Amino acid sequence: MILRMPDYCSDFRCTADKCTDNCCIGWEIDIDDKTLSHYLSVKGDFGRRLKENINFGETSSFKLLKNDRCPFLNDRNLCDIFTELGEEHLCQICTDHPRYFEWFKGVKEGGTGLGCEESARIIITQDKKFSFTETVIPDDDCEDYSDALYDFLYKAREIIITYLQDRNLSVDERIADVLSYAEELQYRSDNGEYEPFKIERDRDRKLPDEEKLLSFFSELEPLDPKRPEYLKHCLSLTDDVKKNRNAFRNAVPDMERYLENIAVYFIWRYFMKGVFSEEFYSYVFFMAAGVSGIRYLCECFYLENGTLTVKDVIRIAKEYSKETEYSDDNVNAVLDLAYNI
Ligand code: SF4
């Protein structure tokens, strides 16, 4: 079996105590069965501490402390399980994070997610064309799907990623064209046509309406309780954001590159999932919604602060990712929106 990962993943190293965020705070961390049985076998004081800090159930998880901290995250924001038992005894979620994976026939694809500060920095600041590496790994199973559809989507993803990196057009133009292309792809595949075809310019295509998007995002189940209120505040700035758009473009010339990298990330991560559901237009919409939402929030930040650094863009994209990508309900709500906006 082949493991296929974007080249930039090899640059990822967790910044641990230097991270301004922490992925061991703010959400429940489930413990897989293999790791759980090892934790139960650990003797002495640390074994006792492990048992006292686990909520046992059908899926066991760590008992979170005040502020939703993992009980094994120490004062220096380092993991005591890592120190006491070694990296090989972290549970699967902690071992993988921020990596994500998808299993196909003979291929496991993955990457590092936008919800981690360091990974977001690497993704957003790329200045090379997107490329990936393949390595051989032990075989693993996957759900069944149509091979013809897989080949069709695989080729289409390559065409989309190349198009999204064509700097002769603005990012908005590229995304608009890709949305129209995805609609046609969906139509053809629904009719059993799997011949690859090129993306055409579509000057009439509009991106999802930002006000509708923001209002929709403000209704999603939040991770940060202050999020809905903040998004509503940003929504109230729409007129000023629009008036300020040219000044923003001039002030943050690298924004197009950042958004291009984010668009490619979303397509790489989600588009091939369509092989299982045979529905993939909504994953392209998911990319368009993500890029529009992140840009709008960056524009609001610039409007209110008179500046926007790359660190701000990374933080805004990471927060968007955590709020949206790390909740299956929220991901599904955005996918449903593709046909209801
Ligand atoms: S968010 Fe990323 S960089 Fe920060 S602690 Fe987690 S894995 Fe490390």
Boltz pocket constraint, residues with backbone or C-beta under 6 A from the ligand:
constraints:
  - pocket:
      binder: B
      contacts: [[A, 13], [A, 14], [A, 15], [A, 16], [A, 19], [A, 20], [A, 21], [A, 22], [A, 23], [A, 24], [A, 97], [A, 98], [A, 115], [A, 116], [A, 117], [A, 118], [A, 119]]
      max_distance: 6.0
